[in-house]
Amino acid sequence: MNIVEKAKTVLFKGNARSVRAKKNVLLTIIIKALGVLIGFIYFPLSLDYLGSVKFGIFLILLSIVDWFLNFDIGIGLGLRNKFGESVANNDEEEAVRYVSTAYFALGAIISVVTIVLLILNFTLPWTSWLNITPELADEVRLLGAIIIVAFGIQFIARNIYEIFYAMQKMAYVELFSFLTKLSFLILIIIIPFIVADSLLLFGAAKSMTFALVPLVVGLYFFRTKFNKYRPYLKYVRLDYFKGLFSLGFKFFVIKISMLIIHQTNNILIGSFVSLEAVPQYEAAYKYLSIFMLLFVILNNQLWPSNIEAYAKGEIDWMKKAMNTVLKIWIGTVFLAIIMVLVSPFVYKLWLQENLEIPLTISIVVAVSISLTTWVNMFNIVLNGTGKIRLQMFAWLFAACINIPASIFYVEVLDLGVVGIVLGTITSLIPLAIISPIQVNKILSRKEHGIWAK
């Protein structure tokens, strides 16, 4: 039996759910790899075009506005679960009601949030808080307004991806994400020929590209393959909003907590270390987070698969899937060690002489990412079963200690960028202990009390 035949045997072995999951994961890895390659190409291009200070400002702006994308109080993730359950039960009428209610609720939320953010953008002296020089303040405020509007469009439009996830068609989402990155890469190759060193044009190109692609995808698929799930005002049900909100709010708290832990690092580095240090961290994170992308893929595929398996009482399938993911995690730890060891050579080849990244930053970033993937591995089961109350409290506690811990490491111990990342690691330790305990109880059918909620 040759290698191709062995690969086919492994790919098509198992029940229909397992085969579907493996096909999606394999196709997604291929597309994701191409997307990562594009990301590696446009990072040095962006750094070269803007310089370390302006690029640092741009990265901080994206980190701030990324919060904006998560003010859906968890409705998007609630839609993924509820829509997935409806499809699994062959209830198309319930499915379209959840879609319609979710889009209506998100439209109402985005209208208010966009207006509030635009007012704050032009009234608060937030540029001075981030150590942005006065000559750049007006340009940054205008760019902030463009990013807010663009992300507002993306806020609603990207929920078409939740439907793809719920229907276990994750590869489609990765394809559209790849096309988005490719479009942006083409733009940043063209922009230097139009104007030199324009933070405004660069930021507008990035934000509008990432907003318009999901919008076009949604308009197309709701008129074609997903026409029966197309949202209509007449299908909006307030009682369905309660179903989305009750589960979705817990996801919302978890998402906001994750943002505080993972997306404040650029802001903290810019405020307590320096703007020049932001690209250092971002480059190390982009390089070492390659293997974390695999867990994003597994999570997006196995989450809806676990919803279906748990609804049908197929615990044995969930156990086997969990054991497979655990083996993959162990493999990524060894990969992380190798990547750290060769990182000086990779950075020199990738970034040339534009940016120097200390080895200590690579080490702590690798530890942080490995700890994050450990927690996310168990969240696959917890999210699929909907038993996320304990997870919610644990993430909330982690969020509360993250920023104080980071500031302590920087201000008291004077650890710079390393200290910011150590704050992230410290906050994740309780989650790394609690999550596997709860999953073990669920898969052993021994969950009681808080462990079952």
C-alpha positions, 0 to 999 in steps of 0.5 A: 500500500503506497502513501496515497492509499494509506492517506485515503484509508485514514481519511475515509475511516470512521463514521460519516461525522468523523470522515466529514470532520477529517476532510474539512480539517485537511482542506482547511489546513491547506487553505489556512497555510496559504493564508498564513503565507500571505500574512508573513508576506504582508507583515514585512511589507507593512513594516517597511511601508509604515515604519515601526512607530506608525505600524505600532499605532496601526496594530494598537488601533486594530486591537482597540476596534477588535473589542468593537467586533465582540459587542454582540453579547455572544449572539453570533456564537449563540447562533452557531449552537442554536442554528446547529441544533435546529439543523441537526433536528431537521427543523428548518423553520426554527433555524430561519427564526434563529437566523432572522432574530440574530441578524435583527438583534445585531443590527440594533446593537451595531447602530447604537455602538457605532454611533457611540464609538464615533462620538467617543473617537472625535471627543476623547483625547485618546490619542494622547493616552497612547503616546501618539505624537500631535502631528499624527493625532488628526490622521489617527482620529480619521482612520479610527472613524473609518475603521469603526464604520468598516468593522461595523459592517463586518460586525453584522456581515461575518455572521454568515460564517457562523452558519457555515461553522454550524453546518460543519463547512469550515473550509468555506470560511477559511477560503473566504478569509484567504481571499480577504487576505489576498485582496489586502496583499494586492492593495498594499503592493499597489498603495506605495505607488500611489502615496508614500507612508500613508497610515490613513490609506493603509488602514482604510484599505485593510479595514474596508477589505475585511468588511466588504468580503463577508458582506458580499459572501452573505449577500450571495449565499443568502440568495443561493444555497442558504436561501431557505435560511435567509433572514426576514423581519417577519421571522424575528421572534423575541422568545428566540432572542432569549434562547440566543441571549441566555447561552450567548451571554455566557459566550460573550463574557468569555469572549470579552475575558479572552480579549482582555487577556489576549488583545490588550497586550499591544495596548499595554506594550504601547502604553507601558513599554514603547510603540516600537516594541509593539511590532516586536511582540506582534512579529513573535506572536505571528510566527509562533502562533502558526501551530495555534491556528491548527487548534482554531481549525479543530475548534471550529470543526469539532465544536459543531460536531460535538453539538451533534454528538452530544445531542445524540448521546454519542459520548464515545465519539467525543472521547475518541475525538478528545484523545486525538486532539490531545495527541496533536497538542503534545506534538505542537509543544515539541514544534514550539520548542523547535520554532523557538530554537530556530527563531533568530534565523527565521526572524533574520530571513523574514524581517531582514534588519528592520526588526530585532526580536530578543529570544526571551520574547519568543520563549514567553510567547511560545509558553503563552500560546501553548497554554492557550491551546491547552485550554482551548482544547478542552473548550471544544467539548465544553462549548459543544455541550453548552456547559460553560458557566464554570468556564465563564467564571474562570475566564472572568477571574483570569481577565481580572488578574491579567492587566494588574499582573502585567503591570506588576511585571513591567512596573515593579520587576521591569521586565518590559515586553516579557512582563506583559506576556507573563501577565497573560501566562499567570492569568491562564493557569487557573483555567489550565487546571479547571478545564480538563477536570470538568471535561473529564467529569462530563465525558465520564458522565460524573458531572454534578453541581457547578461542573454540569452547568 
